């Protein structure tokens, strides 16, 4: 098992309600994933586009770099967490999943992955 798969698997095991976890490029293309992957690619692309738009120099808000982004729907919770300028972790949880633990584990994993990706 490669280092990415190992880290993604550990996140999934530690966060109750995890459906899938993926390392994605800012363009929304998954690099590696773990879990039920039905919605990962399309959701990653949509959230990636949102992050790129929010960080563009032409953005009206000019709020800085997106560190984390959460989207809550009636079926899932998606948390996008920055690893590097080019990579994010995407965690998909069931509605009953542990949101706080998910954010914590993504931040923790990002510190490890950052070293691998730079």
Residue, then its C-alpha position, 0 to 999 in steps of 0.5 A: x500500500x502506498x503512503x497516500x492510501x495508508x493516510x487516507x485509510x487511517x482518516x477513514x478508520x478514525x472518523x465515524x461516518x466516513x463514506x470516502x476520502x480523497x487527495x485531489x488537485x485544485x483542478x478537482x482531479x482525484x490523485x488517490x481515494x479510499x472508500x465509496x467513490x460514487x460522488x467523489x470526482x464530480x464533487x471534487x471538481x465542483x469544490x475545486x472550481x469554487x476554491x479556484x474562483x475564491x482565490x482568483x485575483x479577480x475575486x470580489x472578496x479577496x479573503x485569502x487562501x481557502x484552508x477548509x471548506x464544508x458543504x452540508x446537504x440533506x444527504x452528505x457532509x463534504x469537507x475540503x481541507x488544504x494540503x498545499x497550494x495545489x492539493x486538498x483532502x476531500x472527506x465525504x461523511x454521512x449526515x450522522x458523521x463526526x464533523x469535528x473529528x473529520x476536520x481534525x483528522x484532515x488537518x493532521x493528515x495534511x501536515x504529513x502529506x505536505x512533506x510528501x508532496x513538496 
